């Protein structure tokens, strides 16, 4: 690997406390068994294509800071980019990667040319996946960067744009299916509005519902067995997104008969922007039966925007994996790093070190979450708090034995005088510190 872009002598491996945590893992040992399963199989790490190999380091006030030798607008540059991407995936030892169509192929002069470019790079990926053993966690379509999508994709007021979006998604599902992808994600787009003065919400929601039904119909038609995922986004990039959070997405899926077909890909940064915690969104998705996968990143809590930074808070991440382990873990989903370097981090080594640090944080957090579950203190406290619903009055309320009249009579006849019970929040928060 000495002639590679990253100039590594050997792949990055687990070295434990002897490692530096920069180009070796101190905590992520893929073969370590946690709760009866290999750590690699728990975490199912994926590296994203877009932030690592496409984003040039721009921000609203400044231009490109990254100078990458694969930046270009032709198929030669796309193949060069793929070479470096698979070099990095292999060096990190991750099992999966993820991509948008726009990330991996140049935009053609026509849709047909763009599709041919995607098909060509899909063939190139297929060979590299065979050589390296890498797998595709999910594919998706970029339905937001080009100006044609400035008013949305599936929710665009122009049917021609909706048709173009459908053709794009079809080509991306085809590529994902061809590469054995385990999921397909929608959309990371502009499915929302800036002002109600030019928007009919009901019209656009019906378009979105029909569009997603067409995706599900096509999935079954071609025999794609992967999971269809939708990613909640509160305000990115439009003022109001229709897929605001897990609860909003679930209501949408129920309305259009999709709750048994589509699950959610939850991003930590988006959860915060929606006014929730990451573990709230995870717990709700499991309880609603729509949990699918996660994007693991964080926001700068002073900026108030989606800064897509690598995770570095073990306690915060441990609470997320606690919900995931409690819910049974991943099935087809995994931990995708939808995170990017800071625009001043311009060296090749920074790309590797950022992922090593993030993977180590996740590994420490996973072990802490498993220890919390195995300890049982938190679950025992929950069982005690809700014990009254397992029998007697609580069970009778839930199963319909009581109504308002009978409950009123019960209170009056028994002279019931409920007394508050401590929620013990500070004690439970202190319990977490035993493990992180």
Secondary structure, DSSP 8 states (H G I E B T S, - for coil): -TTSSS--SS---B-GGGS-SSSSBSS--TT-EETTEEHHHHH-EEEESHHHHT--S-BTTB------TT--SSHHHHHHHHHHHHHHHHHHT-SEEEEEHHHHS---SSHHHHHHHHHHHHHHHHHHHHHH--EEEEEE---SSSGGGTT-STT-SSHHHHHHHHHHHHHHHHHHHHTT-SEEEE--S--EES-GGG--HHHHHHHHHHHHHHHHHHHHHHT--SEEEE---SSSSSSEETT-SHHHHHHHHHHTT-TTTEEEEEEHHHHHHTTS-HHHHHHHHHHHT-EEEEE--B--TTT-S---B----HHHHHHHHHHHHHTT--SS--EEE-----TT--SHHHHHHHHHHHHHHHHHHHHHHHHHHHH-HHHHHHHHHTGGGSSHHHHHHHTTS--HHHHHHHHHHHT---------HHHHHHHHTTT-
